[in-house]
Amino acid sequence: MTKADIVTEIAKSTGIDKATVSTTVESFMEVVKTSLINQEPVYLRGFGSFILKLRAKKTARNISKNTTIEIPAHNIASFKPAKTFAVQVK
């Protein structure tokens, strides 16, 4: 399902025009991104959490040049579904 499909489904189920729904969805995604950039997790009860996970530094190989490189520790965005949501998906 794409963002356009989500906008269409929300517009059909609520009766709100697609332009307004699209603006709302875009705003929601911006708020989530901004919160994660500021190291603040986003919790949506009954749906899930957008959180940051710390990846440890590691040594990797560049096989085309036969060299090793060190990848520093970094954060990665992650989604953890709520238990009720995860049960429904199974």
N, C-alpha and C positions, 0 to 999 in steps of 0.2 A: 504494500500500500504506500503510495506516495503522499507528499504533502498536499498536492492538488486533490487527491482522493479523499483525504481527511477533511479538507475544506468543503468539498462537495457533500460528504456525508453529514457533517455538522449543519450545513446550510439546509439540507433536506429535512433533518430531524427537528430543527428549531424554527425554521421559517425565516431566519435572518439571511439577508443577502450575502452573496459570496465575498464581496469586497470587504465587508465588515468582519466576516469570519476570518478571512485571510489576514487582515490587519491584526486581529486578536491572536491568531496562531503565531504570526511573526513576532508579536510583542512577547508572547509567552516564551518562545525560544530565546529571545534576546535576554529576558530576565534570568532564565536558567543559565545561559552562557556567562552573563555578567556575575552572577552569584558564584559560579564555579571558578571564574577568574579571580574573584576576591576570596577564594578559599572557604566559601560558605556552602554547605550542602543544601539541597532542596528536598524537602520531605512532602510527599503527597499521600496522605493517609488513604489506604485502600487501593492504591495504585503502585507506589514504589518510591525509591529515593535516587536522586542523582547525586553521586558522591565522587570524591577524588581518591584515588588509590596511589600510594607511593610505590614506584618501581625502583628496586635497588639497582645500584650501578653494576655493570657487568662487562666482561671482556668478550668481544665478538671477533670474528674473522672475516676479512674481505678476501674471498677465495680467488677472485680474478687478479688481485695484486699480490696475493700470498702475504698479507700483513695482518696484524691484529690491531684492533681499535678498542678504545674504552668508551662505553656508552655511560654517561653520567646518570645518577639517580634523577628521576623526574616523576611528575604527577601525570596521571592519565584519568580522564573522565570515565565514569562507570555508572551503570544503572542497575539497581538491585530491586527486583519486584517485591511487592508486599506479599505476605504469606497467602492472603485470600486471593490475590491475583494469580500467584503461582499455582495454586490448587486448581483454579478454573482453567488454566492453560493446559494442564496435564491431560 
